[in-house]
């Protein structure tokens, strides 16, 4: 609605257009009839320290505290209709990993009996539980689902992380057409433990750990054969310590501690071509053997197709902002 939603230090949900500031439920685009209804519940709803939310074309999906039902899921439409779900009648369902599908959303929640599972919410107020996973070791309900990798839509499959088959989370998929759950790899653990996943070229890219590679760049196309470690920045059991990752055209820009010509580069900016699966060191803030810029120890990698920014140490100025342009990947310039 041409504005920004955020939660403040009083746990209130707020909306601003950059000029005026409102409580979300008092936003000026709601009609009088909707406003009267929202006024009756406004004081009952607040954000939680673990509140997450997603905005789509139809409205605002968010987890928050309702005085009558606890920490649950809610939907506020663009015309002011508020829907709340009591997914756990025993205690809080503690929703997380919200994935909007337009007129519905899929997320992870706890029903109080079966542990944390995938559930789909409809804008008519209904819901349906999609999975009934249990720990393979003892049959107990799972407690760790979608914590790091979250829920990611690839075609007709949702890719997520879950601790079901061992002591660490692994990569799983839920097929929306067949309603089946599949573990895509039991060898790759702790997916997306360091950085948020990136979807590019119909695949999801993330960091993960294996018994033979330590933490490196991994990929999944939603199949078991297409879920694998795709590149080692540090050959062997040394970790790449990936700290940032973003997509630009057909490349991934990655902050990682790599190796070039047998020498450790420290944390630098790398470009990874998702077509050729080749990595190139494109910017080293602190040149020289044995020098480590410690890039993205503070802040994160941000930017777009024209410019990226991150904090790094060049050995002279300490930790400061560094800029680099992905346009240099094209090797062609037009001076206008």
Backbone bond lengths (Angstrom), bond angles and torsions (degrees), N, CA, C in turn:
res aa  C-N    CA-C-N  psi(-1)  N-CA   C-N-CA  omega(-1)  CA-C   N-CA-C  phi
1 X - - - 1.470 - - 1.524 110.88 -
2 X 1.327 116.54 36.86 1.468 123.12 176.80 1.531 112.38 60.33
3 X 1.314 115.63 37.72 1.463 119.44 179.43 1.508 111.40 -150.42
4 X 1.319 115.36 -170.69 1.466 122.96 -177.51 1.521 109.28 -126.56
5 X 1.337 116.46 132.93 1.455 122.29 176.29 1.522 108.99 -106.15
6 X 1.323 116.05 136.97 1.469 119.97 177.55 1.522 109.26 -154.63
7 X 1.315 116.61 165.09 1.458 120.96 174.73 1.524 108.38 -107.94
8 X 1.340 116.60 140.70 1.463 119.95 -176.37 1.530 110.86 -102.06
9 X 1.326 116.28 -175.31 1.463 121.50 -175.29 1.526 112.59 -69.45
10 X 1.324 117.25 -14.22 1.471 121.20 175.98 1.522 111.76 -93.34
11 X 1.333 117.14 7.84 1.469 124.43 -178.52 1.523 112.46 66.17
12 X 1.339 116.88 20.69 1.455 120.80 172.88 1.523 109.76 -87.34
13 X 1.333 116.73 145.90 1.460 122.02 173.80 1.518 107.97 -89.26
14 X 1.328 116.58 126.67 1.452 122.52 -172.92 1.530 110.35 -119.55
15 X 1.349 115.31 157.86 1.462 121.76 175.16 1.520 108.80 -135.08
16 X 1.332 116.91 137.30 1.453 121.29 177.11 1.520 110.08 -140.43
17 X 1.329 115.38 145.47 1.462 120.99 173.19 1.523 110.85 -99.72
18 X 1.323 117.06 12.56 1.451 121.94 -178.95 1.511 113.10 91.85
19 X 1.346 116.41 -10.00 1.462 121.71 178.41 1.524 110.43 -119.14
20 X 1.332 115.60 -52.50 1.457 121.55 -179.42 1.526 110.26 -111.85
21 X 1.324 115.70 154.82 1.457 122.36 -177.46 1.525 109.42 -122.70
22 X 1.338 116.59 132.25 1.452 122.17 -178.79 1.521 109.76 -135.19
23 X 1.348 115.28 153.88 1.451 118.35 160.77 1.523 106.78 -62.83
24 X 1.338 117.72 141.12 1.465 120.77 -175.53 1.519 112.07 -51.92
25 X 1.326 116.75 -39.74 1.464 120.22 -175.67 1.526 112.30 -77.47
26 X 1.329 116.81 -5.99 1.467 121.53 175.04 1.520 111.56 -107.99
27 X 1.328 117.59 14.40 1.472 120.82 -176.97 1.530 110.33 -56.22
28 X 1.328 118.76 141.43 1.462 122.10 -172.08 1.518 115.35 -69.38
29 X 1.331 118.92 -12.99 1.459 119.94 -178.65 1.523 112.66 -85.85
30 X 1.330 119.28 -3.52 1.454 122.01 175.80 1.529 109.53 -83.10
31 X 1.327 116.04 138.38 1.453 120.78 178.41 1.515 111.80 -72.11
32 X 1.351 116.05 170.44 1.468 121.40 -176.54 1.523 111.53 -63.45
33 X 1.339 117.67 -43.93 1.462 120.34 -178.92 1.523 111.34 -62.93
34 X 1.331 116.08 -44.48 1.466 119.89 178.02 1.519 110.56 -64.78
35 X 1.326 117.17 -37.76 1.461 121.18 -178.40 1.520 111.57 -63.26
36 X 1.338 116.81 -38.47 1.467 120.74 179.38 1.522 111.06 -63.10
37 X 1.336 116.08 -39.75 1.475 119.82 179.15 1.520 110.46 -70.35
38 X 1.328 116.91 -42.29 1.467 120.33 -179.46 1.519 111.66 -65.10
39 X 1.325 117.33 -32.83 1.472 120.50 179.56 1.522 111.44 -60.42
40 X 1.336 116.65 -29.54 1.465 120.19 -176.90 1.525 113.06 -76.37
41 X 1.342 117.50 -19.36 1.471 120.30 -178.22 1.526 112.70 -116.64
42 X 1.319 116.47 -7.50 1.469 120.43 -173.98 1.517 113.06 -54.60
43 X 1.324 117.31 -43.71 1.456 120.87 -176.30 1.520 113.46 -76.32
44 X 1.338 116.68 -8.13 1.460 120.05 -179.90 1.533 112.77 -91.05
45 X 1.340 116.71 -13.63 1.469 120.09 -173.24 1.525 110.53 -113.51
46 X 1.315 115.60 133.42 1.463 121.61 177.57 1.517 109.01 -145.77
47 X 1.305 115.87 164.72 1.459 119.52 177.39 1.526 110.16 -80.67
48 X 1.307 114.98 167.35 1.473 123.71 -179.16 1.521 106.68 -122.50
49 X 1.317 117.27 160.23 1.473 119.24 178.31 1.524 111.61 -60.50
50 X 1.348 117.25 -22.39 1.466 121.59 178.53 1.518 112.25 -106.28
51 X 1.325 117.94 16.74 1.456 120.98 179.73 1.529 111.83 -61.17
52 X 1.323 115.52 134.69 1.460 121.67 172.29 1.524 107.19 -130.32
53 X 1.328 117.15 155.12 1.456 119.25 177.56 1.516 111.32 -151.02
54 X 1.323 114.15 156.73 1.460 122.84 -179.65 1.518 107.88 -133.90
55 X 1.323 116.62 135.21 1.457 122.40 176.82 1.521 109.03 -107.31
56 X 1.336 117.37 131.29 1.455 120.84 172.84 1.526 108.84 -130.38
57 X 1.320 117.23 -170.22 1.462 120.35 -175.12 1.523 112.86 -65.46
58 X 1.328 117.18 -26.52 1.464 119.92 -175.68 1.518 113.30 -89.64
59 X 1.321 117.50 -23.05 1.452 119.07 -178.66 1.511 113.92 162.80
60 X 1.330 114.78 -146.15 1.459 123.16 -166.34 1.524 109.54 -128.43
61 X 1.339 117.09 110.61 1.467 122.96 176.18 1.523 107.86 -94.85
62 X 1.314 117.83 129.15 1.461 118.48 -178.77 1.521 111.36 -152.46
63 X 1.320 115.38 151.32 1.459 121.74 171.09 1.521 107.72 -96.79
64 X 1.311 116.11 139.96 1.451 119.76 -178.23 1.517 110.85 -168.98
65 X 1.318 115.88 171.57 1.461 121.51 -178.57 1.526 110.22 -88.72
66 X 1.303 116.22 128.11 1.462 123.19 170.41 1.522 106.97 -113.64
67 X 1.319 117.08 127.93 1.467 120.45 -174.30 1.525 113.07 -55.69
68 X 1.335 117.60 -27.34 1.468 120.42 -175.64 1.523 113.56 -89.23
69 X 1.355 117.61 -26.18 1.467 119.18 -173.37 1.526 114.08 -126.45
70 X 1.330 118.87 -8.99 1.457 121.36 177.97 1.517 113.00 95.84
71 X 1.336 115.50 -155.59 1.468 122.63 -177.37 1.513 108.64 -83.10
72 X 1.340 116.47 99.25 1.455 122.16 -172.48 1.528 110.91 -136.74
73 X 1.352 115.47 -175.15 1.468 121.85 -179.02 1.524 110.88 -94.59
74 X 1.356 114.46 148.62 1.461 121.53 179.98 1.526 108.81 -142.61
75 X 1.342 114.14 157.29 1.461 121.12 175.12 1.521 108.42 -136.60
76 X 1.336 115.78 126.46 1.455 122.30 176.88 1.519 107.58 -116.28
77 X 1.357 117.11 112.33 1.457 120.86 -177.20 1.519 110.56 -76.35
78 X 1.303 115.69 165.17 1.464 121.10 -179.29 1.527 112.94 -62.43
79 X 1.348 116.78 -22.58 1.462 119.46 178.69 1.529 112.79 -99.41
80 X 1.355 116.75 9.88 1.460 119.96 170.81 1.508 116.28 95.79
81 X 1.325 119.07 11.93 1.461 120.64 176.58 1.525 109.40 -84.28
82 X 1.316 116.23 125.94 1.461 122.13 -178.45 1.524 109.82 -108.25
83 X 1.337 115.96 127.53 1.463 122.26 176.52 1.526 108.03 -122.87
84 X 1.331 116.82 134.38 1.466 121.81 177.18 1.524 108.92 -124.40
85 X 1.316 116.57 143.50 1.463 122.50 178.91 1.521 109.36 -114.79
86 X 1.333 117.43 132.28 1.454 122.30 172.14 1.523 107.22 -101.25
87 X 1.342 115.66 84.04 1.461 121.15 -174.15 1.524 112.90 -76.78
88 X 1.325 116.44 -17.93 1.460 120.92 -179.00 1.528 107.87 -134.41
89 X 1.323 116.26 104.90 1.466 120.47 -176.90 1.525 112.24 -77.81
90 X 1.342 117.02 -8.24 1.461 120.64 -178.66 1.527 111.45 -91.54
91 X 1.341 115.81 -41.34 1.460 121.70 -178.60 1.525 107.85 -158.51
92 X 1.335 118.35 -157.86 1.460 121.36 179.91 1.526 110.83 -72.35
93 X 1.326 116.19 140.69 1.469 119.50 173.54 1.522 111.08 -84.70
94 X 1.349 117.75 -15.50 1.468 124.18 176.23 1.530 112.23 47.37
95 X 1.337 118.18 65.34 1.472 120.95 -177.09 1.527 111.99 -66.62
96 X 1.328 115.82 150.07 1.464 121.07 172.52 1.531 108.89 -156.77
97 X 1.333 115.83 176.01 1.467 122.76 176.55 1.530 111.40 55.22
98 X 1.325 117.30 58.23 1.462 122.24 -176.11 1.531 110.18 -79.36
99 X 1.332 116.62 128.27 1.462 122.89 178.13 1.520 108.77 -124.35
100 X 1.332 117.33 111.34 1.454 121.27 -178.81 1.528 110.57 -81.22
101 X 1.339 115.51 136.26 1.461 122.21 176.63 1.525 111.16 -117.66
102 X 1.325 117.51 17.67 1.459 121.11 -179.46 1.509 111.16 101.46
103 X 1.341 117.30 -97.02 1.459 121.35 179.64 1.527 112.60 -85.02
104 X 1.311 116.93 3.03 1.458 121.96 176.31 1.518 108.55 -148.76
105 X 1.308 115.28 170.86 1.463 119.57 175.42 1.517 108.71 -143.62
106 X 1.313 116.19 148.84 1.461 122.24 177.22 1.517 108.01 -116.21
107 X 1.315 116.47 138.90 1.458 121.42 -177.83 1.513 109.55 -150.95
108 X 1.319 115.63 179.41 1.460 121.95 176.94 1.522 108.24 -108.75
109 X 1.329 116.54 132.32 1.462 121.00 179.31 1.524 109.25 -152.35
110 X 1.336 115.79 168.54 1.463 123.33 -177.93 1.525 108.38 -115.20
111 X 1.329 117.58 122.62 1.467 120.66 -179.80 1.523 112.88 -87.69
112 X 1.343 117.04 0.84 1.453 121.08 178.67 1.512 114.20 91.28
113 X 1.337 117.48 -8.73 1.466 121.39 -178.94 1.522 111.23 -125.80
114 X 1.326 116.59 -48.66 1.465 122.00 -172.51 1.519 114.13 -99.02
115 X 1.325 117.66 8.42 1.459 120.25 179.43 1.515 111.27 76.93
116 X 1.299 116.56 -159.34 1.461 121.77 -175.45 1.524 110.11 -85.25
117 X 1.332 114.89 122.38 1.457 122.28 -175.97 1.522 109.74 -137.16
118 X 1.331 116.45 167.45 1.456 121.87 174.32 1.522 109.17 -82.29
119 X 1.332 115.98 134.00 1.459 121.39 179.66 1.522 108.45 -135.39
120 X 1.348 117.02 143.17 1.461 122.00 178.42 1.516 109.84 -108.79
121 X 1.336 115.89 130.49 1.455 122.16 178.98 1.526 109.12 -108.92
122 X 1.338 116.47 137.62 1.459 122.37 177.55 1.529 109.46 -107.36
123 X 1.332 116.08 152.39 1.462 120.08 -178.48 1.528 112.49 -71.62
124 X 1.338 118.10 -3.63 1.464 119.70 173.35 1.527 111.80 -89.72
125 X 1.353 116.55 4.15 1.455 120.98 177.56 1.513 114.70 95.90
126 X 1.336 117.83 -6.16 1.459 120.81 179.79 1.521 110.89 -84.82
127 X 1.317 116.63 168.70 1.461 121.35 175.98 1.522 109.36 -153.62
128 X 1.335 116.05 158.37 1.459 121.02 177.04 1.525 108.71 -144.81
129 X 1.311 115.71 135.08 1.464 120.88 178.32 1.521 108.58 -81.17
130 X 1.332 117.24 128.92 1.458 122.04 -173.68 1.521 113.26 -93.08
131 X 1.321 117.09 -32.03 1.464 120.32 -175.24 1.522 110.84 -123.39
132 X 1.317 114.94 160.65 1.471 121.96 175.04 1.525 108.10 -140.87
133 X 1.322 115.81 52.66 1.463 121.34 -177.25 1.534 110.52 -70.74
134 X 1.325 115.31 153.14 1.464 121.81 174.75 1.516 108.82 -145.15
135 X 1.313 117.08 156.24 1.458 121.52 -179.09 1.523 110.07 -64.80
136 X 1.322 115.84 130.11 1.456 120.13 -177.33 1.522 112.18 -69.27
137 X 1.313 117.33 -21.84 1.466 120.46 -177.15 1.524 112.60 -76.22
138 X 1.341 116.94 -38.59 1.469 118.71 -174.78 1.525 114.24 -140.95
139 X 1.343 117.69 0.33 1.456 120.29 178.52 1.507 115.31 80.13
140 X 1.325 117.78 3.17 1.453 120.88 -179.27 1.532 110.97 -71.45
141 X 1.329 117.76 159.71 1.467 120.64 177.80 1.527 110.85 -66.38
142 X 1.322 118.31 144.04 1.469 120.98 179.22 1.524 111.20 -73.69
143 X 1.322 115.35 149.13 1.465 121.20 178.41 1.515 112.50 -118.76
144 X 1.348 117.30 -8.91 1.457 121.76 -175.95 1.526 109.14 -127.45
145 X 1.339 116.29 95.69 1.465 122.25 179.49 1.527 108.19 -137.51
146 X 1.325 116.40 127.78 1.461 121.14 176.62 1.516 114.78 66.42
147 X 1.313 117.70 24.77 1.458 120.86 -174.77 1.529 112.23 -74.48
148 X 1.323 118.49 -37.39 1.471 121.58 -176.34 1.519 112.44 -117.28
149 X 1.313 117.60 -53.13 1.462 121.16 -179.66 1.528 111.00 -71.62
150 X 1.331 116.83 -26.60 1.450 120.85 -178.42 1.513 111.71 70.18
151 X 1.343 117.29 -158.48 1.457 123.35 176.45 1.521 108.53 -111.01
152 X 1.340 116.50 129.15 1.466 121.29 -175.06 1.520 109.00 -134.96
153 X 1.331 116.65 128.54 1.453 121.49 -177.27 1.520 110.60 -90.14
154 X 1.339 115.91 121.23 1.466 123.75 173.84 1.524 107.30 -124.91
155 X 1.327 117.52 103.91 1.452 119.57 -177.19 1.510 110.69 62.42
156 X 1.329 116.83 -120.35 1.462 121.23 178.61 1.528 111.74 -102.59
157 X 1.336 116.96 17.02 1.458 120.36 -178.41 1.528 111.34 -121.56
158 X 1.321 114.82 146.31 1.453 121.36 173.61 1.529 107.45 -105.75
159 X 1.318 115.98 121.66 1.462 121.78 -179.94 1.529 108.07 -98.09
160 X 1.314 116.54 130.26 1.463 120.53 -177.10 1.520 110.43 -151.75
161 X 1.319 116.17 170.62 1.453 121.00 176.64 1.523 109.54 -108.14
162 X 1.319 115.83 146.83 1.458 121.05 178.97 1.521 109.58 -155.61
163 X 1.317 115.58 143.37 1.470 120.60 175.01 1.527 107.22 -98.34
164 X 1.334 115.40 93.92 1.457 121.96 -175.85 1.520 111.58 -121.48
165 X 1.347 115.77 -43.79 1.459 120.43 -169.80 1.521 114.26 -99.23
166 X 1.332 118.81 -8.25 1.461 120.01 -177.71 1.517 110.90 -157.40
167 X 1.330 114.89 -154.72 1.466 119.64 -176.98 1.521 111.45 -91.99
168 X 1.342 117.24 -9.01 1.463 121.36 179.71 1.526 109.72 -125.13
169 X 1.334 117.79 153.93 1.463 120.46 175.69 1.529 110.85 -65.15
170 X 1.323 115.97 147.05 1.458 122.18 174.73 1.535 108.12 -128.23
171 X 1.347 116.69 -178.59 1.465 122.00 -175.51 1.532 109.60 -94.27
172 X 1.345 115.97 129.93 1.457 122.62 -178.47 1.520 110.20 -128.70
173 X 1.329 115.93 164.09 1.460 120.69 174.18 1.524 109.27 -135.23
174 X 1.345 114.03 147.96 1.464 120.52 171.33 1.513 107.46 -120.02
175 X 1.337 117.64 121.58 1.456 123.15 -178.44 1.525 109.14 -87.57
176 X 1.333 116.83 117.07 1.459 121.46 -177.29 1.523 112.23 -68.64
177 X 1.340 118.41 -22.46 1.463 121.59 -178.58 1.527 111.72 -86.67
178 X 1.324 116.33 -43.14 1.469 119.76 -177.01 1.523 113.19 -98.12
179 X 1.344 116.52 -7.68 1.473 121.89 -179.38 1.535 111.89 57.75
180 X 1.328 115.77 37.86 1.460 120.50 -179.27 1.525 110.90 -113.09
181 X 1.321 115.40 148.62 1.462 122.65 178.67 1.524 108.37 -111.12
182 X 1.351 116.34 132.09 1.462 120.73 -176.64 1.522 110.07 -135.26
183 X 1.335 116.32 133.81 1.457 120.50 170.83 1.530 107.62 -80.60
184 X 1.332 117.00 119.05 1.463 121.17 -174.87 1.518 112.40 -80.98
185 X 1.319 117.66 -26.02 1.466 120.50 177.18 1.517 109.38 -161.77
186 X 1.303 115.88 128.87 1.464 120.60 175.24 1.525 111.37 -92.99
187 X 1.350 117.01 -9.77 1.463 121.80 -177.32 1.529 112.08 -89.08
188 X 1.333 116.70 -26.67 1.467 121.20 -178.64 1.528 108.28 -94.48
189 X 1.331 116.78 118.68 1.455 120.49 -177.09 1.532 110.41 -119.19
190 X 1.316 114.59 166.76 1.460 122.90 179.17 1.526 112.45 51.91
191 X 1.342 119.24 49.63 1.461 119.92 -179.83 1.526 111.91 -65.41
192 X 1.316 115.34 135.48 1.472 123.45 176.77 1.524 112.17 58.62
193 X 1.323 115.69 36.13 1.470 119.17 179.38 1.523 111.48 -74.15
194 X 1.361 117.20 -27.85 1.465 120.38 -176.45 1.532 112.93 -100.29
195 X 1.323 117.63 -42.28 1.470 120.69 -174.75 1.526 109.80 -132.64
196 X 1.333 115.98 158.58 1.453 120.87 177.35 1.531 110.18 -69.52
197 X 1.336 117.52 145.50 1.469 119.78 179.88 1.520 111.30 -69.92
198 X 1.333 115.67 158.91 1.461 122.72 178.68 1.526 108.16 -127.74
199 X 1.325 117.07 131.63 1.460 121.69 176.00 1.529 108.42 -99.35
200 X 1.322 116.28 123.73 1.463 122.59 -178.80 1.524 108.38 -155.24
201 X 1.324 116.62 136.66 1.465 122.45 176.34 1.534 110.96 59.07
202 X 1.345 116.49 42.39 1.470 123.14 177.73 1.522 112.57 58.93
203 X 1.305 116.30 28.07 1.461 121.65 176.01 1.527 108.68 -139.46
204 X 1.321 115.28 157.77 1.450 120.58 176.42 1.526 108.74 -109.73
205 X 1.334 115.34 131.69 1.458 122.60 -175.41 1.521 108.96 -113.89
206 X 1.332 117.03 138.28 1.458 120.86 -175.00 1.524 109.25 -162.17
207 X 1.310 116.37 167.33 1.466 119.84 173.10 1.521 109.13 -89.57
208 X 1.320 116.49 149.23 1.462 120.70 175.90 1.522 108.96 -157.26
209 X 1.311 115.53 172.98 1.463 122.51 -177.29 1.524 109.24 -123.01
210 X 1.335 116.67 138.40 1.461 120.88 169.64 1.522 108.55 -126.74
211 X 1.310 116.03 169.19 1.458 120.20 -178.33 1.505 113.85 -70.13
212 X 1.348 117.45 -15.07 1.465 119.77 -176.77 1.527 113.09 -115.61
213 X 1.334 118.69 -7.22 1.458 119.46 -175.36 1.522 114.28 -125.30
214 X 1.309 119.73 -6.71 1.463 121.85 -170.46 1.530 109.05 59.24
215 X 1.333 119.26 -151.83 1.474 121.18 -174.91 1.516 110.40 -87.98
216 X 1.359 116.76 120.40 1.458 121.87 -177.53 1.534 109.88 -144.32
217 X 1.332 116.58 -173.77 1.452 122.46 -179.20 1.528 109.80 -82.56
218 X 1.346 114.90 129.09 1.459 120.72 -177.52 1.525 109.77 -126.68
219 X 1.338 116.51 165.29 1.453 121.50 -175.36 1.517 109.26 -147.32
220 X 1.345 115.64 154.74 1.460 120.75 172.35 1.519 109.05 -146.76
221 X 1.344 115.39 137.39 1.461 120.99 173.15 1.523 110.82 -107.18
222 X 1.325 116.13 12.27 1.454 121.22 179.83 1.507 114.72 93.92
223 X 1.344 116.75 0.15 1.462 121.20 178.22 1.530 109.04 -115.44
224 X 1.331 115.79 162.97 1.463 119.62 179.23 1.528 111.26 -69.46
225 X 1.340 116.69 -38.77 1.464 119.39 -179.52 1.521 111.52 -73.34
226 X 1.320 117.71 -26.29 1.454 121.16 -178.70 1.510 114.23 -94.18
227 X 1.328 117.03 11.52 1.462 122.15 177.84 1.526 107.74 -110.42
228 X 1.340 116.41 110.39 1.461 118.80 -169.83 1.527 111.00 -165.22
229 X 1.329 115.09 168.51 1.464 121.43 168.67 1.523 106.54 -75.14
230 X 1.340 117.39 126.98 1.451 120.21 -172.61 1.522 112.97 -106.94
231 X 1.346 116.90 -21.07 1.470 118.64 178.77 1.523 109.55 -158.59
232 X 1.347 115.00 140.29 1.457 121.69 174.52 1.526 109.38 -108.64
233 X 1.319 116.94 111.63 1.459 120.66 173.70 1.523 110.36 -73.28
234 X 1.335 116.14 -29.53 1.453 122.52 175.97 1.522 108.14 -123.63
235 X 1.325 118.62 101.37 1.465 120.26 -179.29 1.529 111.34 -57.94
236 X 1.339 114.58 143.83 1.455 118.90 177.98 1.518 112.43 88.64
237 X 1.334 115.90 -149.17 1.458 121.37 -172.69 1.526 113.59 -93.72
238 X 1.315 118.31 10.14 1.461 121.13 174.90 1.520 109.34 -85.42
239 X 1.333 116.71 136.64 1.453 121.11 -175.19 1.527 111.83 -83.07
240 X 1.336 116.12 145.41 1.461 121.29 176.55 1.525 111.37 -77.41
241 X 1.326 117.66 -16.80 1.464 122.20 179.57 1.533 111.54 48.31
242 X 1.325 116.00 53.64 1.465 121.27 -179.52 1.525 109.81 -61.82
243 X 1.339 116.30 128.70 1.464 120.86 -176.33 1.528 113.71 -118.29
244 X 1.319 117.38 -13.91 1.458 120.25 -179.39 1.507 110.45 -158.75
245 X 1.354 116.42 147.18 1.453 120.02 179.63 1.525 108.79 -157.39
246 X 1.331 116.59 134.50 1.447 121.83 176.40 1.524 109.28 -150.90
247 X 1.342 116.21 159.87 1.463 121.93 -177.38 1.517 110.52 -99.25
248 X 1.330 116.02 142.88 1.450 122.59 171.51 1.520 107.83 -147.89
249 X 1.331 116.40 117.13 1.467 122.06 -174.88 1.531 109.58 52.75
250 X 1.325 118.17 -122.89 1.466 120.51 -180.00 1.527 111.14 -105.51
251 X 1.326 115.70 27.67 1.464 120.89 178.48 1.525 110.40 -123.91
252 X 1.318 114.69 153.24 1.458 122.03 166.11 1.520 107.54 -104.39
253 X 1.308 117.01 131.59 1.449 121.15 171.04 1.520 107.37 -98.00
254 X 1.329 115.98 124.43 1.462 121.11 -169.65 1.528 110.16 -131.86
255 X 1.319 116.23 131.10 1.462 121.25 169.58 1.518 107.21 -91.77
256 X 1.328 116.63 114.53 1.459 120.79 -176.97 1.513 110.02 -147.41
257 X 1.315 115.27 157.34 1.457 122.96 174.58 1.524 106.92 -93.48
258 X 1.332 116.82 99.91 1.450 120.72 -172.50 1.513 114.10 -111.39
259 X 1.317 112.68 -166.07 1.464 120.30 179.73 1.520 108.20 -138.75
260 X 1.337 116.48 135.93 1.457 121.44 178.78 1.519 108.74 -138.61
261 X 1.326 115.89 124.98 1.456 120.67 -179.41 1.515 112.98 61.92
262 X 1.336 116.12 29.05 1.457 120.35 179.38 1.506 114.48 84.28
263 X 1.331 117.44 -0.23 1.464 120.87 -178.90 1.532 110.26 -113.33
264 X 1.325 114.83 140.80 1.457 121.45 177.84 1.523 109.43 -70.27
265 X 1.334 117.19 129.72 1.466 120.66 -176.24 1.526 113.15 -92.04
266 X 1.343 117.22 -12.19 1.459 118.02 -168.69 1.521 109.49 72.46
267 X 1.307 117.91 -174.04 1.457 120.53 -178.56 1.524 110.53 -77.30
268 X 1.328 115.37 118.14 1.462 123.11 -177.55 1.521 109.29 -134.21
269 X 1.334 115.08 173.59 1.457 121.27 175.57 1.523 108.93 -94.69
270 X 1.325 115.83 122.27 1.452 123.02 179.91 1.527 109.72 -113.92
271 X 1.331 116.15 150.64 1.449 122.08 171.76 1.521 108.29 -112.69
272 X 1.321 115.09 127.31 1.462 120.33 -179.31 1.517 108.83 -116.39
273 X 1.332 116.26 118.63 1.456 122.51 -179.52 1.531 108.69 -81.61
274 X 1.336 117.52 116.55 1.460 120.38 -175.86 1.523 112.33 -75.80
275 X 1.322 117.46 -8.27 1.466 121.23 176.68 1.519 111.16 -89.50
276 X 1.335 116.24 -50.26 1.463 120.56 -178.64 1.526 112.09 -88.82
277 X 1.343 117.16 -14.81 1.469 123.58 -177.59 1.531 111.63 61.29
278 X 1.346 115.14 35.45 1.456 120.93 178.02 1.529 110.09 -112.72
279 X 1.325 115.62 143.29 1.461 121.51 -179.97 1.522 110.15 -109.21
280 X 1.333 115.46 142.81 1.465 121.40 178.86 1.527 109.18 -134.09
281 X 1.317 116.16 131.65 1.459 120.22 175.09 1.528 107.62 -74.88
282 X 1.325 117.34 118.24 1.466 120.15 -174.79 1.527 113.06 -108.22
283 X 1.336 117.22 -21.24 1.465 117.76 178.91 1.523 110.15 -156.58
284 X 1.342 115.04 120.43 1.463 122.01 176.71 1.531 107.49 -113.51
285 X 1.335 118.18 107.36 1.467 120.07 -176.99 1.523 113.86 -61.92
286 X 1.352 117.23 -29.26 1.466 120.55 -178.25 1.526 107.43 -128.94
287 X 1.316 115.63 95.74 1.453 121.43 -177.04 1.528 111.18 -71.16
288 X 1.327 115.41 157.05 1.456 120.37 175.66 1.510 112.07 114.72
289 X 1.324 115.53 145.88 1.464 121.42 179.96 1.524 109.82 -65.83
290 X 1.337 115.37 130.86 1.455 121.08 177.47 1.517 114.20 86.71
291 X 1.338 117.81 -4.23 1.458 120.67 179.33 1.525 110.38 -90.50
292 X 1.329 116.28 134.58 1.459 121.74 179.67 1.522 108.88 -125.23
293 X 1.333 116.65 118.01 1.462 120.89 -178.48 1.519 112.88 -71.74
294 X 1.347 117.56 -12.22 1.470 122.21 -179.02 1.529 110.59 54.99
295 X 1.329 116.12 35.79 1.465 121.69 -176.00 1.521 111.66 -58.14
296 X 1.311 115.76 139.14 1.464 126.24 177.20 1.529 112.41 61.31
297 X 1.326 116.20 22.80 1.456 118.40 165.46 1.525 108.81 -66.46
298 X 1.334 115.42 -28.45 1.461 122.74 173.00 1.521 108.10 -116.92
299 X 1.329 117.23 141.82 1.458 120.89 176.98 1.510 112.12 70.13
300 X 1.335 116.03 -153.46 1.465 121.59 -178.81 1.522 109.68 -151.10
301 X 1.300 116.03 170.68 1.464 122.54 177.00 1.525 108.86 -81.01
302 X 1.335 117.04 122.00 1.466 121.27 -179.97 1.524 109.13 -132.13
303 X 1.343 115.98 158.58 1.455 118.92 176.63 1.506 112.41 152.05
304 X 1.340 115.92 -162.40 1.462 123.33 -179.48 1.521 108.54 -147.75
305 X 1.323 116.84 -160.10 1.469 120.15 -177.05 1.523 113.45 -71.70
306 X 1.325 117.70 -9.66 1.463 120.60 -175.95 1.524 113.35 -111.82
307 X 1.329 117.60 -24.18 1.465 119.34 -175.03 1.519 110.26 -157.91
308 X 1.325 116.67 136.23 1.463 121.19 173.54 1.521 108.66 -123.32
309 X 1.327 114.98 153.53 1.459 120.88 -174.70 1.534 109.10 -139.19
310 X 1.316 116.05 141.12 1.460 120.73 175.55 1.520 109.33 -161.02
311 X 1.311 115.85 165.52 1.458 122.19 -179.77 1.521 109.55 -97.48
312 X 1.335 116.02 131.90 1.466 121.22 179.18 1.523 109.91 -153.08
313 X 1.328 115.64 165.64 1.463 123.15 179.65 1.529 108.76 -105.96
314 X 1.341 117.00 123.89 1.471 119.95 179.40 1.523 112.39 -95.92
315 X 1.336 117.17 7.10 1.460 120.63 179.80 1.512 113.77 85.98
316 X 1.329 117.43 -6.01 1.466 121.80 -178.43 1.523 111.29 -123.02
317 X 1.315 116.03 -49.47 1.467 121.08 -173.34 1.513 113.69 -98.96
318 X 1.321 118.28 -2.30 1.454 119.97 -175.05 1.518 110.68 79.20
319 X 1.300 116.36 -159.76 1.464 120.89 -178.45 1.522 109.67 -79.50
320 X 1.332 115.75 113.09 1.464 122.47 179.84 1.527 109.28 -139.68
321 X 1.338 115.90 173.03 1.456 120.80 179.36 1.525 111.53 -73.08
322 X 1.318 116.18 136.22 1.462 122.67 175.72 1.521 108.63 -123.07
323 X 1.315 116.50 141.27 1.459 123.18 179.74 1.519 110.05 -118.15
324 X 1.307 115.82 144.50 1.475 121.24 174.77 1.520 107.89 -149.28
325 X 1.329 117.05 144.20 1.461 120.54 -177.40 1.524 111.50 -105.65
326 X 1.347 117.69 124.11 1.472 120.39 173.64 1.513 113.08 -63.55
327 X 1.327 118.53 -15.04 1.460 120.89 178.14 1.523 111.70 -61.59
328 X 1.329 117.04 -22.92 1.468 119.36 179.64 1.526 111.72 -68.55
329 X 1.336 117.21 -14.30 1.455 119.87 177.88 1.520 111.59 -68.47
330 X 1.348 116.25 -24.59 1.454 120.00 -177.05 1.522 113.20 -77.52
331 X 1.334 116.51 -20.91 1.467 122.85 179.69 1.522 111.51 60.78
332 X 1.327 117.85 18.80 1.461 121.77 175.71 1.520 108.96 -135.11
333 X 1.341 116.38 135.35 1.454 121.03 -177.17 1.517 109.84 -127.39
334 X 1.315 115.79 142.82 1.453 121.83 174.22 1.513 107.19 -121.94
335 X 1.344 116.25 115.35 1.468 121.11 178.27 1.507 107.50 -93.88
336 X 1.318 116.15 116.83 1.474 122.10 -173.55 1.516 110.12 -95.33
